[in-house]
Amino acid sequence: GSAGLRGEIIKSDNLADIKLFAATFLSGAASALTEKQETVFGPINSPTLNNAPFAGAQAVLQTYAQQIFDSIQKNGFYVRVPSGKQFYLYVLQTIDDADASLGGTAIPVTPETDEPVKTKSRP
């Protein structure tokens, strides 16, 4: 488990590793397709219009690969702990009831009242 909790380790995004590999591969391919010129300091990219799309694609794909990597590091795994297990929750920010929302649903939540819900009756 994680942090001393015994449970089942679950990977949250099975495709994240594949996405990371694909983005890194395509970034390398874009780098390989750029025209280079030799200098005394080694090969550098030629400043041509043909290289502009490849340089842009390489930068975007490197950024995308870094975002995927950071996501894997931050949210890649979680531990499913059996019910009834006591644990401490350490938070790094203030928990505000006004910001609370019901998780796992896309249906808007209305405040609860003591009045009965009016429904349409069928004749």
Residue pairs with C-beta under 8 A, 6 or more apart in sequence:
1 7
1 9
1 79
1 81
2 9
2 77
2 78
2 79
5 79
5 81
5 85
5 87
6 81
6 85
7 79
7 80
7 81
7 82
7 85
8 79
8 80
9 77
9 78
9 79
10 77
10 78
10 79
10 80
11 76
11 77
12 75
12 76
12 77
12 78
13 71
13 72
13 75
13 76
16 68
16 71
16 72
16 76
17 72
19 68
20 65
20 68
20 69
20 72
23 61
23 62
23 64
23 65
23 68
24 61
24 65
26 57
26 61
27 57
27 58
27 61
27 62
27 65
30 54
30 55
30 57
30 58
30 61
31 54
31 58
33 54
34 45
34 46
34 51
34 54
34 55
34 58
35 45
35 46
35 48
35 50
35 51
36 43
36 44
36 45
36 46
37 43
37 44
37 46
45 51
45 55
81 87
101 109
102 109
